[in-house]
Amino acid sequence: MAPTLFEVLELVYQFRALRSHHIAMHLPHRHQRGLSHSLRLLFDHGLLDKRLCGLYECDTYLLTKRGLALLAGRDLPPRYLFLEGGLDIKLSTEWEHGMMTIDLLSNLKIGAEAAGCRLIAAEEMLATATSATPFIFPRHAEYTDRKSRKVVPYTLVPDGFAGVEYPNGKRAYFAIEAEHNKPHSRFDDDDPASTQSSSRKKIKQYRDVDWQQVYANLGIGNLRVMMVAPTAKQIKGKFAVARSVVKQSHLFLGQAVPVVGTQDVPTMPEIFDAPWLRIGLPPEQINRVTLKRR
């Protein structure tokens, strides 16, 4: 098989799923017509599956079992989203939620590289972790399991995980939370007065995580939380809830990322340089500019 076909398969392998225009963004040396032909060949031969059915040009592509088997034995790049270590997004049942995380990681990778930085894949961190499930974060609090009646610790599982390596060698690490309000979500999910909203519970969980244990499991020295929502209005609502939990915090960063649906979603590599919301503090960038100020 031609090397140009393998480069497409390996790219999809890294993210588990990619939109066609995200694939083009990662492969700028490929001509649009040639890339569309490659995607058509890979789909027709059962190596890629696709969603949204946009005649090969506006689809989202996933590896099939046959495509994954073809990659066996190759020296593959590290994966940004996968099932090991606790990152257990199931695209079959959480498609929109999962694609928000994938879109963010894809955009961050290109944005970081354009700024002279490197996005660190979750699989790369897993290789040096001291725990088999380093992306499952423990909390100080405990609860009694309803079935076993055993007292067990609360745990928190991020939707994704990534790091940024800057040109000076310093690194920053981020857990990712994709806060997508589905049609059947509680109407008060973004109401700061609600004590039962899922947003409030998730923010409290991150606030209460035993971060020193997280650092020990992953062998890293810092960690922050990227919260993304489909619209600017929604992410502002999430941060209004966050301010009812903690008045000021450097831990949380907020940004709007469109969600998959009947319409296509643009590439947004500039999100790496864009200002991110913080709780009770001025917006902050995650690029080299922010690093120089510290």
Secondary structure, 3 states (H helix, E strand, C coil): CCHHHHHHHHHHHHHCEEEHHHHHHHCCCCCHHHHHHHHHHHHHCCCEEEECCCCCCCCEEEECHHHHHHHCCCCCCCCCCCCHHHCCCCCCCCHHHHHHHHHHHHHHHHHHHHCCCEEECHHHHHCCCCCCCCCCEEEEEEEECCCCCCEEEEEECCCEEEEEECCCCCEEEEEEEECCCCCCCCCCCCCCCCCCCHHHHHHHHHHHECHHHHHHHHCCCCCEEEEEECCHHHHHHHHHHHHHHCCCEEEEEEEECCCCCCCCCCCCHHHHCCCEEEECCCCECCCHHHHHCC
